[in-house]
Amino acid sequence: MSDFTVAFKSTIDKLGYDLGQSLSLDFIDLDDLVVTGDLFKSNKNALVWEFLTLDEMPTDPLYAFSFRIGARTVRDASNYNILKMVDSVKKVFPSGQTTPIRDYSGAVVGATVGTMYITDVGVDPQMFDKDSGIRMILVNGRCVRNA
């Protein structure tokens, strides 16, 4: 399963990174404490995400997953910037979307090792960090690992 987990995470990393590039924003994994700490000390807007779960459901090769992905803005009193960024994220991760799972973590993109299907997308309440805000989207779904 560990190779499948890496491929799953790296697929989300790739989709988020590509979106960040199209919006001229950094894409930050909130589990990276060094980069996250630097982000929160800055006045930069960014796309952010956190990997929550990937569990056999009910058993391998079937899995259930959850992750949060969203935006961080500063000096955005009206919240228009953050909501525009959230809308951009929702377009990349819409409910009902099927996405191939590939390992993007190496120098060469790996073969397709499974498929994810997004079943539910919901916007979480805004979180605040002094003068900045973070708004996340909770993405749930199912995936199957290729046998």
QUITANOR-V412733 format. One record per pair of residues at least 24 apart in sequence whose ideal C-beta (glycine too) atoms are under 10 Angstrom apart, sorted by sequence separation. I is the first residue (numbers start at 0). J is the second residue. D is the distance in whole Angstrom. If there is no record, write none. Layout:
BEGIN
i/j/d
I/J/D
I/J/D
END
This chain:
BEGIN
i/j/d
22/46/7
45/69/10
46/70/6
47/71/5
68/92/7
93/117/7
94/118/7
95/119/10
96/120/9
116/140/5
117/141/9
45/70/7
46/71/8
92/117/6
94/119/6
95/120/9
115/140/6
116/141/5
117/142/10
19/45/8
20/46/10
44/70/7
45/71/5
66/92/9
94/120/5
115/141/7
116/142/7
19/46/5
44/71/6
45/72/9
93/120/7
94/121/9
114/141/9
115/142/4
116/143/8
18/46/6
19/47/10
43/71/8
44/72/5
45/73/10
92/120/6
114/142/6
115/143/8
43/72/9
44/73/6
113/142/5
114/143/6
16/46/9
41/71/10
42/72/10
43/73/7
44/74/9
112/142/10
113/143/6
114/144/9
15/46/6
42/73/5
44/75/8
89/120/6
112/143/10
113/144/4
114/145/8
15/47/9
39/71/8
41/73/8
42/74/7
88/120/9
89/121/10
112/144/6
113/145/5
15/48/6
38/71/7
89/122/8
112/145/5
113/146/10
14/48/10
39/73/10
88/122/10
111/145/7
110/145/9
12/48/8
35/71/10
44/80/7
86/122/10
11/48/7
44/81/8
85/122/6
12/50/9
29/67/8
46/84/7
62/100/10
85/123/10
11/50/7
29/68/10
45/84/9
46/85/10
8/48/10
29/69/10
44/84/7
48/88/9
82/122/9
85/125/10
46/87/8
47/88/10
8/50/6
26/68/9
29/71/10
46/88/7
96/138/10
98/140/9
100/142/6
7/50/8
82/125/10
97/140/9
100/143/9
27/71/8
48/92/10
81/125/7
92/136/7
94/138/9
96/140/9
98/142/9
100/144/8
8/53/8
46/91/10
91/136/10
93/138/10
94/139/9
95/140/10
97/142/10
100/145/9
4/50/9
7/53/6
24/70/8
25/71/9
88/134/9
92/138/5
94/140/9
99/145/10
24/71/9
78/125/7
88/135/9
89/136/6
91/138/10
22/70/9
24/72/10
88/136/6
92/140/9
4/53/6
85/134/5
89/138/9
3/53/8
18/68/9
81/131/9
84/134/8
85/135/8
86/136/10
88/138/9
15/66/10
62/113/8
64/115/7
81/132/6
85/136/6
60/112/10
61/113/10
64/116/10
68/120/10
80/132/9
81/133/8
82/134/7
0/53/8
11/64/9
15/68/6
60/113/7
62/115/9
64/117/9
69/122/8
72/125/10
81/134/5
14/68/9
64/118/10
65/119/9
69/123/7
76/130/9
78/132/7
0/55/8
7/62/8
11/66/6
63/118/9
71/126/9
73/128/9
75/130/9
3/59/9
8/64/10
67/123/7
69/125/9
73/129/9
74/130/7
75/131/8
76/132/10
78/134/8
3/60/9
7/64/7
11/68/7
69/126/9
71/128/8
73/130/6
74/131/8
75/132/6
4/62/9
8/66/9
72/130/10
73/131/4
74/132/10
0/59/7
3/62/8
7/66/9
72/131/6
73/132/8
75/134/10
0/60/10
4/64/10
24/84/8
71/131/6
72/132/6
22/83/9
71/132/7
72/133/8
0/62/9
22/84/7
53/115/10
70/132/9
71/133/5
72/134/8
24/87/9
69/132/10
70/133/7
71/134/8
69/133/6
70/134/6
71/135/9
19/84/10
22/87/6
69/134/5
70/135/8
18/84/9
21/87/8
22/88/10
67/133/10
69/135/4
70/136/9
68/135/7
69/136/5
19/87/10
67/135/4
68/136/6
69/137/9
18/87/6
19/88/10
66/135/9
67/136/7
68/137/9
69/138/10
18/88/7
21/91/9
66/136/9
67/137/6
68/138/6
66/137/8
67/138/7
18/90/9
65/137/7
66/138/5
15/88/8
18/91/5
65/138/7
66/139/9
14/88/10
17/91/8
18/92/9
64/138/8
65/139/5
66/140/9
64/139/7
65/140/8
15/91/8
63/139/7
64/140/6
14/91/6
15/92/9
63/140/7
64/141/7
14/92/7
62/140/9
63/141/6
64/142/6
62/141/7
63/142/8
11/91/10
61/141/7
62/142/5
11/92/9
61/142/8
62/143/7
60/142/9
61/143/6
62/144/7
60/143/5
61/144/8
14/98/7
59/143/10
60/144/4
56/141/7
59/144/7
60/145/7
45/131/10
47/133/6
49/135/8
51/137/8
56/142/9
60/146/6
11/98/9
16/103/9
44/131/9
47/134/10
48/135/8
51/138/9
52/139/9
59/146/9
10/98/7
13/101/8
42/130/8
43/131/9
45/133/9
47/135/7
48/136/9
51/139/9
10/99/8
11/100/9
13/102/10
14/103/9
39/128/6
42/131/8
53/142/8
55/144/9
10/100/5
13/103/4
38/128/9
39/129/8
41/131/9
48/138/9
9/100/9
10/101/6
12/103/7
13/104/9
8/100/10
9/101/8
10/102/8
11/103/9
12/104/8
39/131/8
6/99/10
7/100/5
9/102/6
10/103/6
38/131/9
6/100/5
7/101/10
8/102/9
9/103/4
10/104/10
39/133/10
6/101/6
7/102/9
8/103/9
9/104/4
13/108/9
6/102/4
8/104/8
9/105/9
3/100/7
5/102/6
6/103/8
5/103/9
6/104/8
3/102/9
5/104/6
9/108/9
10/109/10
2/102/7
5/105/9
9/109/8
10/111/10
2/104/10
10/112/9
6/109/6
10/113/9
5/109/9
6/110/9
11/115/9
29/133/9
6/111/9
7/112/8
10/115/7
6/112/5
7/113/7
29/135/9
2/109/9
5/112/9
6/113/7
7/115/7
3/112/6
2/112/7
3/113/6
11/138/9
10/142/10
7/142/7
7/144/9
6/144/9
3/142/9
4/144/10
3/144/5
2/144/9
3/145/9
0/144/8
END
